[in-house]
Amino acid sequence: MSEPSVADATNRIYESLQADNADIDMRIAALKEALTRAGLKEAVFDPARLVQNNRSGRKLMQAYFRQRGVTVKFSAP
């Protein structure tokens, strides 16, 4: 099985968020590995695809991912 790309890992994060955070820690770890392989320092998410697209929801997501070693940025609307 091949390693997921950053885009694949990001899409799996969206799926996990839609499924009430099912397997979120495992998917964050996969995203972190994909970012490392790609030489990237941060993951970019589309706020329109988030379950809680408000300031507190985005800040909570950033804090949770930061604790697991992934910097999160959001694309412009």
Buried (B, 14 or more C-beta within 10 A) or exposed (E): EEEBEBEBBBBBBBEBBEEEEEBBEEBBBBBBBBBEEEEEEEBEBEBEBBEEEEEEBBEEBBEBBEEEEBBBEBEEE
